[in-house]
Every structure is written in C-alpha cells, then in structure tokens.
Amino acid sequence: MLAYIIRRLVYGMVTLLALSMIVFSLLQMTGGGPLDRLKLNPRMGPYIQTLTELWGLDQPAWRQYLTWLRNYTSIREFEFQNLLPLVAVATAIGATYLIIRFVKSHRKGMYLVAVWSVAIFIAVSNTTISFEWGTSFSGSGDVWNLIFSRAGATFRLGLTALFLALLIGVPLGIYQAVRQYSFFDQLGTVGAFLAFSTPIFIIGIGLQIVLALYLEKWTGAKLFFVTGMNHPNYSAMSTTGQFVNTVQHLALPAISIALISLAVYARFQRSSMLEVLHSDYLRTAKAKGLPRRKVIVKHALRNAMIPVVTLISLDVAGMIGGAIITESIFGWPGIGRLYIKAITEIDYPVVMAIVMVIGVGLVIMNIIADILYGVLDPRVRYD
C-alpha cells in the first residue's frame, strides 16, 4: 500500500509538471502580453519595470517558465505554531506502519485515510505556511493571499452542492435500480437527462427568475437572493440572522450546481446497482433467505458505490473549476470568478496558480479514491 501511494505521488508530480508546461505554453500563444493593459497608464512605468524584472518577461518563453516554476515552488513563510503538527505527523507515520504490518482486514485503506486526514487537519490548523506565488499583474496584490482569501467562499458553495447532490442523487439511483422500469424509474431517467443536458447558465438564470424574482412577487417575501454571498449588514446580525442570510444567498447557486451533479450520481448509481443486483453472489444471498433490505444495503450497495466514489473524488478536486460559470452568474466572490477575471486580463500568475491548485487537488483525490476502492471491494489489491 505504502509503495503504491509513493509511486502514485511520483506519477502525480510528473503529471503536474507536464500540466504546468502545457498551460504556460497556451498562455504564451494567446497573443498580446500580460502587461499591455498596465502600459496604457503612463504612471505604471516603475511597477511594470518591477514585474518585468521579477518574472523575466523580457526573456525567452522557456526562461519565463523556469522563473515561474522557481517562484511557484518557493516557500515564503513556514512556521509551526506549536508542536502539534510534528506530533500529528509522527503519530500518523507510526500508525501507518502498524496498520500495514498488522491489519489484515479489507478496512486497511479506510484506516489509512482516516489517520492521515486527522493528521493533516491538525498539522495545517497549527502551521503558518505561504508560497511565493508572485504578484498579480492586474495590481490585485499577492497571488497566494488573493486565491486563498476566496477559497472559503468557493468551498462553501461546492461542498453544499456536493452534499445536496449526494443526499438526493445516490438514494434516487438506488431506488430506480430496485424499481427498474417502473413509472418512477422512467420519470427519474427523463428528469436526469433533462438536468444533465441543460447548460448551467440556463439553470442558474431560471432559478433566479422563478425562485427569487417571481416567488418574491407572488409571496411578498424575500426568500432568496440572486447575487452576492452575504447582506451588507451581515456582521451586525444575530447568529440566527447570519445563518438564515447565508442560506438565502447560498441556496440558488448551490441548487444550480447540485442539479447537474445529482443527475450524474443518480444515473451512475442506478447503472452500477443494476449490474451488482444481477450478479451471482447477490442471487446466492437471496437464495439463502437473507432479508431484501440487508441484501441491498450491505451486499449490493457497497460494491455499487465504486463508480460513485470516482465521481465524488473528481467533483471535490474540480470544485473550483466547476463553479466558474455559477459564481459569475450569481456574483459569488469565489476562486472561479477570480479565474475568469484573470483570464480576461491575461494575468499569468493568477491563472497558473489556480490551474495548478486544481491539478494538485485532482492528483490527491485520485489517490484517495484508489485507496477507497480497496475499502469498498476486498478484491482490489495494490501489490
């Protein structure tokens, strides 16, 4: 298991290096320069000169890439607030050895994920770290602070949408598989295809018109907001008022993302569940007289969740990219909206940083998904 994880991390680093080269090359071929807009202001001369020297913009493209790579991987600040990070990591390493050495159960992967999740959470919570990702060419400030000041808003939206999609999509897919070809199954299939085939901007705008504007007109009450993340007087509200206001702003963008993910989860869960329900070992379980509920929940659902685990890992990693259009429609102050702004302004440092954050997330979540395969299916081996 440990050797497999190390091997995947090495492959992941090579993949990220290739990704950075491709994205940097594409940005170089877009035409124009990242400082063209700044040059329109004659007062920006010293600032332009500073950026040119810092990023080597007067050098060949390959030198610019090496300059970016050196800056991107340089740690600007690193400090342990206390000894908890070291204790957590040391404990996780020891627990990893004990789990690999002595645990023979198929739950080995689940234990490893749990141990390292807790260790990483403790370490990150008690560590001050920032990377030298440079300064935004548009004058928005430090790239590291710029991105992570918006990360909370993006993950609040993405995790809410993911929770709604899983809460409804997975049970819906299971029920459709159990009640195959019933009226509910056919209705769910039609609804899933409609949701999946409708562009996200149509869903978002439709929800704004129906649930925000028309619903307020019909009821006379402001139930949902069409833009922003909080009310201007949010800080002066009570705890209950802040929670209600957050839900009112969060509901429509989260639902618009969740509708598409819900349809995907339902279809994959239905297909996977049907395949498992017709397998030989399920027929054997039924022939032994096991209760139908136990056969479905304990035996069928576990193996049928493997494709859904893959989708969840990709959704979590792609949470930033998946919210780009939604954040723009609803004026949500997240990383996706920043990404669109950076592309239009040819802001190399911001675009590269966001793309690489998404790439790192995909690599990590794919490794976690592979480990969870072994938890769900004992036949999966990593030797």
PALO-107529 format. One record per residue (C-alpha): residue in three letters; x, y, z. Coordinates in steps of 0.25 Angstrom, whole numbers, plus 5000, padded with zeros to 4 digits. Each point is the difference from the previous one (the first is absolute). Example, Ala and Ser with C-alpha at 12.3 -4.5 7.8 and 13.67 -1.06 7.14 Angstrom:
# PALO-107529
ALA504949825031;SER500650144998;
END
This chain:
# PALO-107529
MET500050005000;LEU501150105004;ALA500849974988;TYR498850024991;ILE499750135006;ILE501450054998;ARG500049954986;ARG498750084997;LEU500650125007;VAL501250004990;TYR499149984988;GLY499150115005;MET501250105001;VAL500449964986;THR498650034995;LEU499950135007;LEU501450044994;ALA499449974986;LEU498750075003;SER500850135004;MET500849994987;ILE498749994992;VAL499250115007;PHE501250094999;SER500249984985;LEU498550024997;LEU500150135008;GLN501250054992;MET499249974987;THR498850085004;GLY500650134993;GLY500350135007;GLY500850015013;PRO499650005015;LEU500450145002;ASP499350064988;ARG498950065008;LEU501050065010;LYS500850074989;LEU498750084997;ASN500350075013;PRO501250094999;ARG500150005015;MET500249855001;GLY501450004994;PRO500849975013;TYR499049895003;ILE500149944986;GLN501550005001;THR500049935013;LEU499149894995;THR500849984988;GLU501349985008;LEU499349915010;TRP499449914990;GLY501050014989;LEU499050054990;ASP501050054990;GLN500749865000;PRO499649894990;ALA498849915004;TRP500849895006;ARG500750095009;GLN498750065004;TYR499549865003;LEU501249975009;THR499850135007;TRP498649975003;LEU500349865005;ARG501150045009;ASN499050115006;TYR498849915001;THR500849895008;SER500750095009;ILE499550015014;ARG499950145005;GLU499649985015;PHE499949875008;GLU499849995015;PHE499549905010;GLN499150075009;ASN500249895010;LEU500549855001;LEU498649944996;PRO500449994985;LEU501249925003;VAL499349915009;ALA498949984991;VAL500949964988;ALA500949915009;THR498749935005;ALA499549984986;ILE501349944995;GLY500049915012;ALA498549964998;THR500349984985;TYR501049905003;LEU499249935010;ILE498849994991;ILE500849954988;ARG500749905009;PHE498949945009;VAL498650044994;LYS499649894990;SER498650054999;HIS499550064987;ARG499750135008;LYS501550035000;GLY499950114989;MET498850065008;TYR500950005013;LEU501250074992;VAL499150114994;ALA499450035014;VAL501350005007;TRP500750094990;SER498750094998;VAL500150035015;ALA501550025000;ILE499950104988;PHE498950085006;ILE500750015013;ALA501350044993;VAL499450104991;SER499250065011;ASN501250035008;THR501050044989;THR500250134994;ILE500549984985;SER499950084988;PHE500749994986;GLU500750104991;TRP498950004989;GLY500450144996;THR499150124998;SER498850024991;PHE500350074987;SER498750085001;GLY500450065013;SER499149925009;GLY501149965010;ASP500749885004;VAL499549874993;TRP500149915012;ASN499150095008;LEU499150034989;ILE499749864997;PHE499849955014;SER499250125004;ARG498949954991;ALA500249855002;GLY499150005012;ALA498850054991;THR500349904989;PHE500049885009;ARG498850055008;LEU499250004987;GLY500749874994;LEU499849915013;THR498650055002;ALA499749964985;LEU500749875002;PHE499249965013;LEU498750034993;ALA500449924988;LEU500449885008;LEU498850015009;ILE499049994989;GLY500849944988;VAL500549875007;PRO498749965006;LEU499350044987;GLY500949914992;ILE499849885010;TYR498550015000;GLN500050014985;ALA500849874999;VAL499249935010;ARG498750044993;GLN500649984986;TYR499050044988;SER499050065010;PHE499350134998;PHE500950075010;ASP501249944993;GLN499650054987;LEU499750145005;GLY501350005007;THR500749974988;VAL499350114992;GLY500350105011;ALA501549965001;PHE500250014985;LEU499350145000;ALA500850055011;PHE501349954995;SER499850054986;THR499650145004;PRO501150105000;ILE500450055014;PHE499750154997;ILE498649964995;ILE499749935014;GLY500650125008;ILE499350114993;GLY498749915000;LEU500149995015;GLN500350155002;ILE498750034992;VAL499149905006;LEU500549985014;ALA500550145003;LEU499250104992;TYR498749934997;LEU499949945014;GLU500250135006;LYS498950064992;TRP499049895003;THR500349995015;GLY500550145003;ALA501249955008;LYS501450004996;LEU500449855001;PHE501249994991;PHE501150104995;VAL500550004986;THR501450055002;GLY501050015011;MET500449925012;ASN499550085012;HIS499250125003;PRO500850135002;ASN499550015014;TYR500449855003;SER501050035011;ALA498950075008;MET499049894999;SER499849905011;THR500549854999;THR498649954995;GLY499950124990;GLN501449974994;PHE499749864998;VAL498650034993;ASN500750114992;THR501149904996;VAL499049894996;GLN499250114992;HIS501250044992;LEU500649854999;ALA498749934996;LEU499950044985;PRO501449984995;ALA500249875008;ILE498749944994;SER500450044986;ILE501349925002;ALA499449895007;LEU498949974990;ILE501049964989;SER500949925010;LEU498749945006;ALA499649954986;VAL501449944998;TYR500149935013;ALA498649944998;ARG500349944986;PHE501349945005;GLN499549955012;ARG498849944993;SER500949934989;SER501049955011;MET498949955009;LEU499349934989;GLU501349934996;VAL500249955014;LEU498649965002;HIS500149904989;SER501349945005;ASP500149865004;TYR500450035015;LEU498750085001;ARG499249894995;THR500749915010;ALA499750095012;LYS498550014996;ALA500049854998;LYS500549985015;GLY498850085004;LEU500650135005;PRO499150125001;ARG499950084988;ARG500450135007;LYS501349935005;VAL500349954986;ILE499850144994;VAL500750085011;LYS501149915005;HIS500449924988;ALA499550074987;LEU500250155004;ARG501549985005;ASN500549954986;ALA499050094992;MET500750135007;ILE501349984993;PRO499750084987;VAL499350115009;VAL501350015009;THR500750044987;LEU499050104997;ILE500150065014;SER501550015000;LEU500050074986;ASP498950105005;VAL500750035013;ALA501350034992;GLY499350074989;MET499250085009;ILE500750134996;GLY499949984985;GLY498549955001;ALA499550135007;ILE500650104990;ILE498750024992;THR499150005012;GLU500950095008;SER499950104988;ILE498549994999;PHE499750025015;GLY501250105003;TRP500649905010;PRO501350055004;GLY500849874999;ILE501249954992;GLY499249974988;ARG499650144998;LEU501550045002;TYR500449904990;ILE499150064989;LYS500550145004;ALA501549964999;ILE499849934986;THR499450134994;GLU501150085006;ILE501149904995;ASP500450005015;TYR501149884999;PRO500349985015;VAL498549995004;VAL499649914988;MET501249915002;ALA499849995015;ILE498549974999;VAL500349894990;MET501149945008;VAL499150005012;ILE498949924993;GLY501149904994;VAL500549985014;GLY498649975005;LEU499849904989;VAL501249925003;ILE499849995015;MET498549974998;ASN500349894990;ILE501049945010;ILE498950005011;ALA499049944990;ASP500949894997;ILE500249975015;LEU498550005002;TYR499849904989;GLY500749905009;VAL499150045011;LEU498849974992;ASP500549884993;PRO500949905007;ARG500449944986;VAL500850134997;ARG501549985003;TYR501150104999;ASP501249904999;
END
